[in-house]
Amino acid sequence: MKKTLISIAVLGAMSSAAFAQSNVTIYGIVDAGIVAERGGKSGSVNKVTSGVANASRLGFKGTEDLGGGLQALFVLEGGIKADTGESDVSGSIANRQSFVGLRSKEAGTLTLGRQYTPFYNALSQVGDPFAAGLAGTAKNLFPVAGANTRNSNAVVYATPAYNGVSAEFFYGFGEKSNNSAQRQVGASLNYSNGPLNARLAYNNRNNDDQPVLGGPVAEKDTGRNTLLAVNYDFQVAKAFFMYSDNKGLNSAALANTTNPYGTAVVPVASTKSADALIGVTVPVGGAGKFIASYINKNDKTNLNQDANQWALGYTYDLSKRTTTYVAYAKIKNKNGAGYTVGNNSEAGTGDKAFNIGVRHSF
């Protein structure tokens, strides 16, 4: 018994020493809502779905103090379907984020792995009053489908903030023998000072295809996106503005590629377009928030497949970690455009959608 007690004491001391140097956190979001979609070829679609406001997830993150103001850090985060309990990507355990890196107060942060692009961070964190979620998400019209959201095999460097100014640089390796094929490059210049937040972001996606390593390369046009995202907090309301200029192949990929309205001519993704958003959030009482936005897509190709969306929403914080929400959005498509009203996790099936649900974070 005496030897057992000594062993437990030694293990406890070792455990305390380890946790004094490093920190690991388990975190996540469980979000589920009732979604009603109308206007598509599928007719009336009613369902319970996961990730309406924010994608449901389970994550692990940690830091270790290396001394001299230097830290090691990591994030492993996988998506979960709260309505079924499945992974939202079959066969993947950390499909949302998976990276490791070093952080210094003086030199900035360098991370390697699967990560968000500066373009998507600007849209979701600064420019969209719906924060890329609910029926009003800017993702319904702005070009963040596919690789514009996050990219594997990426190296990201973020500078420290100096007088509110910072920058972020992103390079995603295509991992082909042709070094430029499938690579992705992005950057953002950020400013945050008091009530004003602004980001200017750029994303460049190489679409060259090399199906066999060392084989011939099929050269294709690059996709290029430039985004200005701004919000200003007037206390009684926060105003939002966002503008995106999109050029080239895959610069504005369609979120729903299944011909959702059953048209004879299948909608195609624009290769030259511009998107503009104005929006507002208004605090209501101590826990409520009213949200509204209007988005216009200007297709500058010969097809002229323009679209616009207006959206309304309301969230109410039941606690610091639990929020209820309700939202409605409607899209008007022109000249055979095929845009749909989705939410944070789904592309949607029609031109109208209503959401009501609850989100809990831990």
Number of C-alpha atoms within 10 A of each C-alpha: 6 6 8 9 10 11 12 11 12 12 12 12 11 12 11 11 11 12 11 11 12 15 13 14 11 12 13 19 21 21 26 25 24 16 25 19 25 20 19 20 13 13 12 13 15 13 12 16 20 28 27 30 31 21 26 26 23 20 19 16 17 16 19 19 15 13 8 8 11 17 18 18 21 19 22 20 21 21 24 24 20 21 16 11 9 11 18 21 14 8 8 11 18 20 20 24 20 22 21 18 18 19 23 15 13 11 14 17 20 19 22 20 20 24 23 19 29 29 29 24 19 24 29 20 17 23 29 28 28 28 19 25 24 33 35 36 26 32 27 29 28 28 30 24 20 13 18 24 18 21 23 21 17 22 21 24 20 19 18 18 15 10 9 13 15 17 20 20 19 25 21 24 18 23 13 18 13 17 10 16 21 18 21 25 20 22 22 24 17 21 18 17 11 8 11 16 19 22 27 22 26 24 24 21 25 21 21 18 18 18 11 10 11 10 12 11 16 11 12 13 15 18 22 22 25 20 27 22 26 25 24 18 16 11 10 10 16 18 22 23 22 25 21 22 20 24 20 20 19 25 28 28 21 25 23 20 14 12 18 20 21 13 12 8 9 14 22 16 20 27 20 22 24 23 22 21 24 20 22 21 21 18 17 14 8 8 13 16 17 18 20 23 24 20 25 20 20 18 22 16 12 8 14 16 22 24 21 20 25 19 25 22 23 20 21 19 16 13 10 10 11 16 19 20 20 21 26 22 27 22 25 16 17 15 11 18 24 30 31 33 33 30 31 24 20 20 19 25 27 26 22 22 28 25 26 22 22 21 22 18 16 11
